[in-house]
Amino acid sequence: MKFWDSSAIVPLLVEEPASSRCRALLRDDPAMAAWALARTEAVSAVRRKERAGELTREATAAALRRGRALAEAWTEVDALGPVRDRAERVLAVHVLRAADALQLAAALLLVQERPEGWPFVTLDDRLAAAAAAEGFEVIVPAP
């Protein structure tokens, strides 16, 4: 099982440079874990692309269907209190935005604070650096 940050989930929903690599990672190990709000972040990214004219209404609907299907299948970390507490600690030691700190904190909660050997999939450089510093095996699915 890999923990997937929303930045790596979006290429599974819409075509981006990293899409083929993300799909390959998912084929190799379809067991996903994600923070409870990763789906909302992915929906936000899809809707931004739609508003920017990058996606048609039909492509948007298809992307949102794919997102719902993925979210129904993944292991979701939804313990708000414990994730918030870890995120506040993470923010003290890493230069991250709040949403990224919540992603990392959810992953830490999932692995019971023992990240060694656990894959963390992200396209965000800062989050990748923080996850690596915490001990995760970071996978950046570059195109």
C-alpha positions, -999 to 999 in steps of 0.1 A, spaced: 0 0 0 12 35 -9 1 68 6 -10 91 -23 -9 129 -19 -36 147 -39 -9 161 -63 -3 125 -74 -40 116 -75 -49 144 -100 -29 128 -128 -50 97 -124 -81 117 -131 -69 140 -159 -41 137 -184 -10 154 -172 28 148 -179 30 124 -149 -3 105 -157 13 75 -173 38 70 -145 10 75 -119 -11 49 -137 18 25 -138 24 29 -100 -13 22 -94 -13 -9 -116 18 -22 -97 1 -17 -64 -36 -8 -65 -38 -5 -27 -40 33 -21 -43 53 11 -51 90 12 -61 118 35 -98 123 39 -97 157 21 -75 145 -8 -107 138 -28 -118 174 -22 -84 187 -33 -85 166 -64 -120 179 -72 -107 214 -68 -79 208 -93 -103 193 -118 -127 222 -115 -98 247 -119 -89 230 -151 -125 231 -163 -128 269 -155 -95 275 -173 -109 258 -204 -85 229 -202 -113 203 -198 -147 200 -215 -178 194 -194 -177 157 -205 -140 154 -196 -147 170 -162 -176 146 -155 -154 116 -164 -125 129 -142 -149 133 -113 -163 98 -118 -128 84 -118 -121 104 -86 -152 90 -68 -143 54 -79 -107 58 -65 -119 73 -33 -144 45 -27 -115 20 -31 -87 37 -11 -80 35 26 -90 69 39 -73 85 69 -101 106 85 -92 110 121 -92 148 122 -80 154 157 -49 132 156 -41 144 120 -44 180 131 -21 174 160 5 158 139 2 185 112 9 212 138 41 193 148 50 189 111 46 226 105 71 234 133 98 214 115 90 216 77 83 245 54 48 233 42 14 248 35 -13 237 59 -30 213 34 4 196 27 11 193 64 -23 176 68 -14 151 40 19 143 56 3 140 91 -24 116 77 4 94 63 22 95 96 -10 85 114 -16 57 89 18 42 96 17 48 133 46 72 132 69 45 117 73 56 81 105 36 72 98 15 42 63 31 35 59 46 1 46 82 -1 36 93 -36 36 130 -44 45 155 -72 51 183 -47 88 190 -41 84 205 -6 61 178 5 85 152 -10 114 167 10 94 167 42 81 132 38 117 120 31 129 138 62 102 120 82 115 87 69 90 78 41 102 62 9 92 90 -14 81 83 -50 79 113 -73 63 100 -105 81 122 -130 70 120 -166 
